[in-house]
Amino acid sequence: MCLLDTIESWDDRHIVCVATSHRRIDNPLRDRTGLRSLCAIEYGAQAIAAHAALLGLPSGQGSGVGVLAAVHDIITTVSHLNSIEGPLRIRADAIL
């Protein structure tokens, strides 16, 4: 399952991705009410995975390693992502 459409920018420390899959009726994370906002965590995890892969490519050693170490104290401002009309921009920052 790939939820991201494109990588907008990246460097050694961060990545910014764009996604429109939150609006798709066949999004695999949707339930009967739509795409709940907590599913944004998966979008972030996929951005981390893309960043790890990009960091691993120049070294010739295959994929890099990315870890979503913890998720806590989540506060959402919308109940569902599918209510957001524009594309999502997902940013992940490496903590070294």
C-alpha positions as CSV (number, residue, x, y, z in Angstrom):
1,M,0.0,0.0,0.0
2,C,1.5,3.3,-1.1
3,L,-0.4,6.4,0.1
4,L,2.1,9.0,-1.1
5,D,2.0,10.5,-4.6
6,T,5.3,12.4,-4.9
7,I,8.4,13.5,-3.0
8,E,8.4,17.3,-3.1
9,S,11.9,17.7,-1.6
10,W,14.4,15.9,0.6
11,D,17.9,16.1,2.0
12,D,19.8,14.3,4.7
13,R,17.7,15.7,7.5
14,H,14.1,15.9,6.1
15,I,11.6,14.9,3.5
16,V,8.4,16.5,2.2
17,C,5.9,14.3,0.4
18,V,2.6,15.1,-1.2
19,A,-0.5,12.8,-1.2
20,T,-4.0,13.0,-2.6
21,S,-5.0,9.4,-1.6
22,H,-6.9,10.8,1.4
23,R,-9.7,11.7,-1.0
24,R,-9.9,8.3,-2.7
25,I,-13.0,6.3,-1.9
26,D,-10.9,3.1,-2.2
27,N,-8.2,4.2,0.3
28,P,-7.5,1.0,2.2
29,L,-7.5,2.8,5.6
30,R,-11.0,4.2,5.2
31,D,-13.8,2.8,7.3
32,R,-17.6,3.4,6.9
33,T,-17.2,7.0,8.2
34,G,-14.2,8.0,6.0
35,L,-10.5,8.3,6.6
36,R,-10.0,9.0,10.3
37,S,-7.4,11.7,11.1
38,L,-5.3,9.2,13.1
39,C,-4.4,7.6,9.8
40,A,-2.1,10.5,9.2
41,I,0.4,8.6,11.3
42,E,0.6,6.0,8.5
43,Y,1.3,8.8,6.0
44,G,4.1,10.0,8.2
45,A,5.5,6.4,8.5
46,Q,5.5,6.1,4.7
47,A,7.4,9.4,4.4
48,I,10.0,8.0,6.9
49,A,10.3,4.8,4.8
50,A,10.8,6.8,1.6
51,H,13.4,9.0,3.2
52,A,15.3,6.0,4.5
53,A,15.3,4.4,1.1
54,L,16.6,7.6,-0.5
55,L,19.3,7.9,2.0
56,G,20.4,4.3,1.4
57,L,20.6,4.6,-2.4
58,P,23.8,6.7,-2.9
59,S,25.9,4.4,-0.6
60,G,25.1,1.4,-2.8
61,Q,24.0,-0.5,0.4
62,G,20.3,-0.8,-0.4
63,S,17.7,0.8,1.7
64,G,18.4,2.9,4.7
65,V,16.7,2.3,8.0
66,G,14.0,4.6,9.3
67,V,12.1,4.1,12.6
68,L,8.9,5.6,13.8
69,A,10.0,5.4,17.4
70,A,7.0,6.7,19.2
71,V,3.6,8.3,18.7
72,H,2.0,9.9,21.7
73,D,-0.1,12.9,22.8
74,I,-1.8,13.1,19.4
75,I,-4.1,16.0,19.0
76,T,-6.1,16.3,15.7
77,T,-7.9,19.3,14.5
78,V,-10.2,17.5,12.0
79,S,-12.0,14.2,12.6
80,H,-11.4,12.8,9.1
81,L,-8.6,13.5,6.5
82,N,-11.0,13.0,3.6
83,S,-12.7,16.3,4.5
84,I,-9.5,18.1,3.5
85,E,-10.0,19.2,-0.1
86,G,-6.4,19.9,-1.1
87,P,-3.4,17.6,-1.2
88,L,-1.7,16.6,2.0
89,R,1.9,17.7,2.6
90,I,3.7,15.3,4.8
91,R,7.1,16.3,6.4
92,A,9.3,14.0,8.3
93,D,12.5,15.1,10.1
94,A,15.4,12.9,11.0
95,I,16.5,13.1,14.6
96,L,20.2,12.1,14.6
